[in-house]
Each structure stands twice: as structure tokens, then as C-alpha cells.
Amino acid sequence: MQTNKTIISSNNTTDSCGNYAEVNGLKMYYEIYGEGKPLLLLPGALSGISTAFGKLIPLLATERQVIAVEFQGYGHTTDVPGRPLSYEQLADDVMALLDVLNITQTDIFGYSTGAGVALQVAIRKPGVIRKLVLASVSYNSNGRHPDLKTLFSPEVMEVALKGSPYETEYMNTAANPGNWSVQLAKVRAFEQTVQDWPEDEIRSIKAPALIIAGDADIIQPAHILALYKLFGGGSLGELSMPASQLAILPGTMHTALTQKTDLLMAMIPGFLDQDHG
């Protein structure tokens, strides 16, 4: 598929510059805040810029240029009829957007689905990644909590999201709010797709990663620890301090993770600023 690398419109607000870029058949929405080294923010499958990063952006943008995006079919970004959601396709969209913005290297903070997309970008285009912040991410379906199947069943999901911030955000930003049920169906299909990325692909990533999860997250703690070890973690710090880092946030479920701004801001800027040689 040919990529149309064109910024086609803008939507200015007081505190940000919102734009659309044509990439891979969709109009992808992004906002830019602040100045400095770029930090790309990638949200979850059912969250946009506001619900995923609204509280963090003003804090992160004080010393960095923050670029926040929305994925296919959610929020401002248009859908592509008949195109299912996949980590690989979403990563293609992100890489095409980086080309539009002429960004040759960036840090990425991915949350949930966005963290999986960040992993795919790091695997497939390693030169573009400087550092990774991966919040609530799996590389294998077995790493997810077994009760997640219940949460994503049609009858539970519809009721749980009724009147939620995610539904409200969609209704307030989507070009066609009536497609909410279509988007939910795509997300359910996406979540049921088996994820099984080879561990050697993860090991091949050279960029240091700060890996974050809640202690009551949708990703099981043992899986998060395994991922940390694939990034070179687990050594005795007094002898050899690993470049990657691990954080488990106490009393934190999945949907609350990016709202824990005090904990996140105590670790993310320091990790991004640290010289790992």
C-alpha cells in the first residue's frame, strides 16, 4: 500500500496544535505540545489522547516536544472500513506518521495497545527508537490475565463502557459517533487475536526500556518480569546496572495506570534523561 505523506488539515486550540495526516488510507490525528527532544505518546485501543494522557501531557511537555496520536477508528482518527486492527498495521501507521513529521529518532511512551505498537516499531524499525516507556504490555497472549476474556465479552464490555470516559471521548471527537458499536466490535476481534511474538525479537531491541505495570493490571506480573529480563534486566546492580528498568505501581488497575501522575513523573523523566552510553 502506498503511503500518502501529507498533512491535510489542522485544528488549533489554546494549548495544542491538532493536525491530521493522510497515512495508509486513513486521516490520522495527532497533537503536538512543548519543545525539546521528541516523545511520542501511543494510547490504548479504546482510549484517545485525553483519556490516556490528558493528565500527563502538561507535565511531560515542560521539557520535551510531546506528540500524541490516536489510532485507527478511535477519537478524531478515521476508520478504514474492512481493515481490522492489528499491532503490525498500527505500527505501520505510526512509522508513516513519523515520516510525515520528519522525525528520524524519538522516545516512545506506549500505554496498553500503544505499548505493543511501540514494541513492533522497535522490532521493525529499530533505528527510529531512542528509548521506550512500555506501560501494561504483553508480547504473548498467555501473559494476559485469564479473566480478561470475561471483560471483553460483548455483554460485559457494552455495559462496562456505557457512559464511561472512553465512550464520552469517542462521542465528542469521532467524525461519526454512530460507529461506536463498530469500533467496539473491532477491538473485541483484535483482543481475541493470538499474540505470540518470538522472544528473540524482543531481545534484539537495543533501546533501553522502562517497563511499567499495575499490581492489579490486565498483564500478569510474571509476564512483566519476563519482558524485563528480555530487555536485559535482572542483573545485580552493584556489579552491572541494567539500562532497562522495571516498575510495578501499587494499588493500580489497568485503566488507572496513566492517571498515577505522581508515580509516573517520579520515574519517566529521569529514565529518559539518563545517559546509558
N, C-alpha and C positions, 0 to 999 in steps of 0.2 A: 504494500500500500504506500502510495506516495504521500509524504508529509507536506502540508501547506504551512510554511513557517511564517505566518503573518499575524501581527497584532491588528485586530479588526475593529475594536471599539474600546472605549474607556468609560468608567463610571467613577467619578471623583467624589470623595466625601471629605469631611473636615480633617480626619486623621489618617487617611489612607488613600492610595490610588488603586482602584479596582479596574482590571482590564480583562479582555477576552482575547485568546489567541486560537487560531484555527490549527488544530493538530489532529491528524489521523481521523478526520471526519467529524470531529466534534468541536464545539466552541468551549474551550477550557478557561475557566475563570481563575484569576489569581489576584492577590493584593500584595503591595509592597510597602513596607514600613521601615523607617530609620535608614541609617547609613553605616557602612563598615563592611567587614567580611560577610559574605552571603551565608544565610542559614535558611534552608528550605524546610517548610513545615508540611507534612503529609498527614491528613486526618484518617479516621476510620471509614468503613464502608457506609455507615449510617450517621455520619457527622460531617459538618462543614467547618468552615473557618471559625465561626462564632462558638459553636458548641464544643469543638475540640480544643481551640487555642485562644478563645476570647480573653481569658484572664491572664494568659502568659505573654501574649504579644506585646503589650505595653512595657513589660519588664525585660523581655529579650531584646526588644528593639532599641533600648537605650544605648547599646554599644555595637549593634550589628544591623546589617540590612536583612530584614526578615521578609521572605517571600512565602506566602501562604497560599495553598491551592485547594481546589475542590475537584473531586473525582467525577468520572462519568455518571451522569444521571442524577447527581445529588446537588442540591443547592443551586447556584447560578449556572453550573456547567451543564451543557445539553447532553441528552442521551443519544445513542446511536441505535435505532430500532434493530432488533435482531442480534445485536452484538452482546454476548454475555460478559459479565465481569470476570476478570482473571488477574492474578498478580502480574503475569507477563505483559498483558495488554496495558494495564495501568502504568507499569514501568515504562513501556514504550511511549505512553503519553507524556510522562514526566520527563523522559530524556529528550523528547521532541520540544517540550516547553523550554528546557534549559538551552537548547539550540536557539530558540526564538529570542531568548533573553541574552544570548551570547555569554553564558556562564560556563566557563571551562572547568571550574572546580568549586565545590561547595561542601559545607557541612549539611547533614540532613537529620532532622528530628522527625521520626515517624512514629505515629501512635496507632496501635492495633493493625488494621489492614495497611495503613500507611507505613508501618514498620516493616511489614512483609514486602511491600513495594520497594522500600529503601534497600532491603537485602537483595532483591532482584536487580536493582540498579547497580549495586556494589559488585554483584557477581558478573553482570553482563557488560558493564562499562566502568571498570574499577578506577580508571584514571580521573573520573569526574568527582570522586568522593575523597574528602579530606578526613572527616570524622563522622561517626554515626551515633545518634542517640536513638535507641530502639526501646520503645515503651510497649509492653504487653505484646510480644511477638512469638510466633511459633515457626518452625521450619518443617514440622511434621504434624499431621493431624492427630497423632497419638499424644501430642503434648498438650492438647486442649482438655479442659475439664469435661468429664463424661456427661455432666448434666447440661452442657451447652446445647445438646440435641433437643432437650425439652424447651429451652429458652427460644430456640429458633423454629419450633413447630408453628404452623400457621395460626392455630387458635390462641396460643400463648403470646406470640410475637405481636399480633394485631392488637390485642388487649393491652399488653405492656407498653406499647408505643403510643396508644391513644392519648392525645393531649400532652405528650412528652415534649421536652425542648427540641428533640430531633424532628418530630412531626411539625412543630411550630416553625422551626427554622426552614424546613422544606417548603411549607405553605407560604412563607413570607419571601422566599427567594427564587423558587423554581419558576421557570417560564410557563410551565403547565402543571399547576399544583394537583390537578386531577390524576396525574400519573403516580401518585404516592403508592398506591397498591401495586403498580407495575414495578416500581423500584424495590419495594419490599420483596416481591417475588424473585427479582434478580439477585438480591442479597441472600435470600434463603438458598437459591440454587448455588450461588458462589460458596456459601459456607458448607454446603454438602459435598463440594468437590474435594476429592482426596488430595492432600498436600503432602508431598514426600520428596523433599529436596536433599540430594546427597550431602553427607557431612563433609566430604572433601571439597565441595563447592563453597561451603561456609568457611572452612579452614583456609581456603585460597584468598579470602578477603584480607587485604593488608591494612586497611583503615582501622584504627582503634575504635572500639565501640563502648559506649556507656549503656548497659543493658538494665532496664528498669521494669519492675512488675509490682503489682499489689499483692499483699499476702492473702487476699481473697479474690484473686483475679480469675479470668477465664483460662489463663495459661497456668498449668501446674508448676509449682516451684521446682520440682526435679528437672523439668524441661528447660526452664530458665537457667538453671545451674549448668546443664549440659551445653546450652548455647554459649554461655560464658566461657566454658572450657574450650569450646571450638574456636573461640576468639583469643585463645592463649592464656586465659585466666586460670587460677588455681595454684600458682607457684607461691613459695614462701617469700613474702615481700622483702624481708631483711636480706635475702640472698639475690633475689631477682624480682623487681616490681613489674607486674604486667602492665602493658599500655592500656588494656581494656579494663573496665570497671563494672561492678555489679551492685545494684541497689534494690532491696525489697522494702516497699513502703508499708509501714504498719497500719492496720485497720483500714485497708484500702481495697475497694472493689474496682472492677474494670472501668465502669462509667465515671468513677470519681477520680481516676488517676491524674488526669491533666488539670484537675481543679486544685490539687495539692501544691499550690504555687510556692509556699514557703519551703517545702522539702525539695521541690524540683530546682528552684533558684539557688538553693544551697549547694547544688552539685553540678548542674549543667554548665553555667558559665565557666567555672573552674576547670571542668573537664575539657571544654572547647579551647580554652586559653592555654592549657598546659602544653609545654613543648615535649613531645615524645620522641624527638630526634628524627 
